[in-house]
Amino acid sequence: MTEGEADPSRTVWTLTGKDALSFLQGIVTNDLRPLETGPGIVWAALLTPQGKYLADFFVVRTPDGAILIDIASPIAPATLRRLMMYRLRADVQIAPGGLHVRRGLGPVPDGALPDPRHPALGWRAWTGTPGGTPAIDWDRIRVDHLIPESGIELIPEDSYILEHGFERLHGVDFRKGCYVGQEVTARMKHKTDLRKGLVRVAVEGAAPVGTEITAAGKPAGVLLTQSGGHAIAYLRHDRSDAPLIAGPARLHRA
């Protein structure tokens, strides 16, 4: 494959063993059973028992039958330790995949799979050689469609996935049965109204990622990924329609 640009921020693992998929099925937020019958890609999260985000990753079954995990490199070591803790007697081995992640927009090349979160994110592929020099403004795409990124919007042991769009982005299945953190996530879905979430805002001025947002002098949220004069903000819904300030920048819902 020659198409696509490199995504050097990712780590790829290969999973082997007869329990590889069933092991993951019991601990992640999404349903992996479609991968039992053929190629596919599922985006899922690993949560704490209290329902807070630990990691998100793609579980992939490639056209040649390999099972992969495609994960952001900064959270990979801690996630691997957590997976090994849960493995117990399951017949599953996790090893470095020796593969590079490529991604691109437009028609999906042979051997690639469409990103399951949103059509605007194009496709992903896993190859023995890296892709081309990154040129696409992926942050702009994420801002336009409120797609969270680990380490920016998604903070381990702090974020709740429903506040960060996982249902809208096909990252959680409420019919699959038990997984770690399932009870809290289901309770948030069925018994509470979400009071906070991701909102797209226009930015007048400049402020760094992580700047506190205030509304009428009261804490309202945090300014996150920015591109093209717009940003993702994590906001309290009851204050998101008021005039918003983030350091020297002024914000308003877009």
C-alpha positions in Angstrom: 0.0 0.0 0.0 1.4 3.4 -0.9 -1.6 5.6 0.0 -2.2 7.6 3.1 -0.1 9.6 5.6 1.8 8.3 8.6 0.3 8.6 12.1 3.4 8.3 14.3 1.4 8.9 17.5 0.0 5.3 17.5 1.2 2.0 18.8 0.0 -1.3 17.3 -0.2 -4.6 19.2 -1.0 -8.1 17.8 -3.3 -10.4 19.8 -3.1 -14.1 19.5 -4.7 -17.1 21.3 -8.2 -18.6 21.1 -9.6 -16.2 23.8 -8.3 -13.0 22.2 -11.7 -11.5 21.3 -13.7 -13.0 24.2 -11.1 -11.6 26.6 -11.6 -8.1 25.3 -15.3 -8.5 25.0 -15.6 -8.9 28.7 -13.8 -5.7 29.6 -14.4 -3.0 26.9 -17.4 -0.8 26.2 -18.2 -1.9 22.7 -19.4 -5.2 21.2 -16.6 -7.1 19.4 -18.7 -10.0 18.2 -18.9 -8.7 14.6 -15.1 -9.3 14.4 -15.6 -13.0 15.0 -16.8 -13.5 11.4 -14.6 -11.4 9.3 -12.6 -8.1 8.8 -13.7 -5.1 10.7 -12.8 -2.3 13.1 -14.4 -1.4 16.4 -13.6 1.7 18.6 -13.9 1.0 22.3 -12.8 2.2 25.7 -11.4 0.6 28.8 -12.9 2.1 32.0 -12.2 1.9 35.7 -14.7 0.0 37.9 -16.1 3.4 38.8 -16.9 4.1 35.1 -14.1 6.6 34.4 -12.1 6.6 31.2 -8.7 4.8 31.2 -8.0 4.3 27.5 -9.6 4.1 24.1 -8.4 2.1 21.1 -9.4 0.4 17.9 -9.8 -3.4 17.9 -9.1 -4.5 14.3 -9.5 -7.8 12.5 -7.6 -7.3 9.3 -8.5 -8.9 5.9 -5.8 -11.5 6.5 -7.3 -12.5 9.9 -4.9 -10.8 12.3 -6.3 -9.2 15.5 -4.8 -5.8 16.3 -5.1 -3.1 18.9 -4.4 0.4 17.6 -3.8 2.8 20.5 -2.3 6.2 21.3 1.3 5.7 22.3 1.3 7.8 25.5 -1.4 5.6 27.1 -0.1 2.3 25.7 2.2 1.2 28.5 -0.4 1.7 31.3 -3.1 0.1 29.2 -1.0 -3.0 28.5 -0.4 -3.4 32.3 -4.1 -3.2 32.9 -4.9 -5.7 30.2 -2.3 -8.1 31.7 -3.9 -7.7 35.1 -7.3 -8.8 33.7 -5.9 -11.6 31.5 -5.7 -14.2 34.3 -5.9 -17.7 32.7 -7.3 -16.5 29.3 -5.5 -17.8 26.3 -4.4 -14.5 24.9 -1.0 -13.1 24.1 -0.3 -9.4 23.4 2.9 -8.5 21.5 4.2 -5.6 19.5 2.7 -5.7 16.1 5.7 -4.3 14.2 3.2 -2.2 12.1 2.7 1.4 11.3 -0.7 3.2 11.2 -1.6 5.0 8.0 -4.7 7.2 7.6 -6.3 9.2 4.8 -9.4 10.6 3.3 -11.4 9.6 0.2 -11.9 6.1 -1.2 -10.9 3.3 1.2 -7.8 1.5 -0.3 -7.5 -2.3 -0.4 -6.4 -3.5 3.0 -7.7 -0.4 4.9 -10.9 0.0 6.9 -13.1 3.0 7.5 -12.7 4.8 10.8 -15.8 3.7 12.7 -16.2 7.0 14.7 -17.3 9.3 11.9 -17.1 9.3 8.1 -15.2 12.6 8.1 -12.2 10.7 9.7 -11.7 8.7 6.5 -9.8 5.4 6.8 -7.0 3.6 8.7 -4.5 0.9 7.6 -1.8 -1.0 9.3 1.3 -1.7 7.2 5.0 -2.7 7.5 6.2 0.7 6.3 5.1 4.2 7.4 2.9 6.4 5.2 3.7 9.8 3.8 4.4 13.0 5.6 1.3 14.2 7.6 -0.5 17.0 5.9 -4.2 16.7 6.8 -5.5 19.0 9.5 -7.0 16.2 11.7 -7.6 18.6 14.5 -9.8 20.7 12.3 -11.9 17.6 11.5 -12.1 16.7 15.2 -13.2 20.2 16.2 -15.8 20.3 13.4 -17.3 17.0 14.6 -16.6 17.0 18.3 -14.3 14.0 18.3 -12.3 13.6 21.5 -8.6 12.7 21.6 -6.8 10.9 24.4 -4.7 13.2 26.6 -6.6 16.3 25.4 -10.3 15.8 25.8 -10.1 12.3 27.3 -8.2 12.3 30.6 -7.5 8.9 32.2 -9.2 8.3 35.6 -11.2 11.6 35.2 -13.4 11.7 32.1 -16.7 10.0 31.6 -17.2 8.6 28.1 -20.9 9.6 27.7 -19.9 13.3 28.4 -17.4 12.9 25.6 -19.6 11.6 22.8 -18.9 7.9 22.8 -22.5 7.0 22.1 -22.8 9.4 19.2 -19.4 8.1 17.9 -20.2 4.4 18.1 -17.9 3.7 21.0 -20.3 2.1 23.4 -22.9 -0.6 23.1 -25.7 -0.7 25.8 -26.9 -4.2 24.8 -23.6 -6.2 24.8 -23.7 -7.1 28.5 -21.2 -6.6 31.3 -17.8 -4.9 31.1 -15.7 -3.1 33.6 -17.5 0.2 34.5 -20.7 -0.9 32.8 -23.0 -0.2 35.8 -22.0 3.4 36.2 -22.1 4.0 32.4 -25.6 2.5 32.1 -26.8 4.5 35.1 -25.6 7.7 33.4 -27.4 6.7 30.2 -30.7 5.8 31.7 -31.1 7.5 35.0 -29.4 10.9 34.8 -29.3 14.0 32.5 -25.7 14.8 31.5 -24.8 18.1 33.0 -21.5 18.5 31.1 -20.2 17.7 27.6 -18.2 18.7 24.6 -19.4 21.8 22.8 -18.0 23.5 19.6 -17.1 27.1 20.2 -15.8 30.0 18.1 -12.7 31.6 19.6 -11.9 35.3 19.4 -8.3 35.7 20.5 -6.0 33.0 21.7 -5.7 30.8 24.8 -3.8 27.5 25.4 -5.3 24.1 25.7 -6.4 23.6 29.3 -7.4 27.2 29.9 -10.4 27.4 32.3 -13.6 28.9 30.9 -15.8 31.1 32.9 -19.3 32.4 32.4 -20.3 35.5 34.3 -17.3 35.0 36.5 -18.3 31.4 37.4 -16.3 28.3 36.4 -18.0 26.8 33.3 -15.4 24.4 31.7 -12.1 24.0 29.9 -10.9 25.0 26.5 -9.4 22.1 24.5 -8.4 21.3 20.9 -8.4 24.4 18.6 -8.2 24.8 14.8 -9.3 27.4 12.3 -10.8 29.8 14.8 -12.9 27.1 16.5 -12.4 24.8 19.4 -13.8 21.9 21.4 -14.8 23.0 24.9 -15.8 20.8 27.8 -18.6 22.8 29.3 -21.4 22.8 31.9 -24.6 22.8 29.8 -26.4 25.2 32.1 -23.7 27.8 31.5 -22.7 27.2 27.9 -25.1 29.7 26.4 -23.7 32.7 28.4 -20.8 34.8 27.3 -17.7 32.7 27.8 -14.2 33.8 28.7 -11.0 31.7 28.5 -8.0 33.7 29.6 -7.7 36.6 27.1 -10.0 34.8 24.6 -13.8 35.3 24.1 -15.9 32.3 23.2 -19.4 31.6 21.9 -21.2 28.5 20.8 -20.8 27.7 17.1 
